[in-house]
Amino acid sequence: MNTFELTRAAGRLAMALEDNGGALTEEGEATLDAFIDQSGDKLSALFFVKKAAEAKVAEAKELEAIFKAQKAKHQNTVKRVKALTTTLLKAREELGEPTKVAAAWGSVWLVTKETPTVADVAALEERFKSKTITWKADLKAIKDAMKIGAVEGVTKTTTHHATWRSL
């Protein structure tokens, strides 16, 4: 086989391997062995098979980057839709309407979560701190203490988000 024939045969072999998702199955191994056996220049045959496989690897890498970018765009859309849903449910709450809505597609409801926000961890009492490499606020202890009363140096941040359930 000349270089052109080797290149074409290697491409056909790569396409056959692609039919198996790129996996080198027993059948693929037999096809590869037959391809190499038919070639007078076995190292060139192996080289062209390797090049064809590397081209598929490069293609997969490009597709991965494309899919990663698409995934990020879709995640941003989901984030925006959730924010809009939360805004709508908060408006329903302000109007005195139910914040849980059931429909044929499932249900959605408003979840209210309160999390302590600490401006200065150093100013907290020792019992509200947990030790790590650096000081951080022990939010669980603060949250428990806030049930009883205010904790100096802490303000309460309220967040809302919608929770969906599909049928």
Secondary structure, 3 states (H helix, E strand, C coil): CCHHHHHHHHHHHHHHHHCCCCCCCHHHHHHHHHHHHHCCCHHHHHHHHHHHHHHHHHHHHHHHHHHHHHHHHHHHHHHHHHHHHHHHHHHHHHCCCCCEEEECCEEEEEEEEEEEEECCHHHCCHHHEEECCCEEECHHHHHHHHCCCCCCCEEEEEEEEEEEEEC
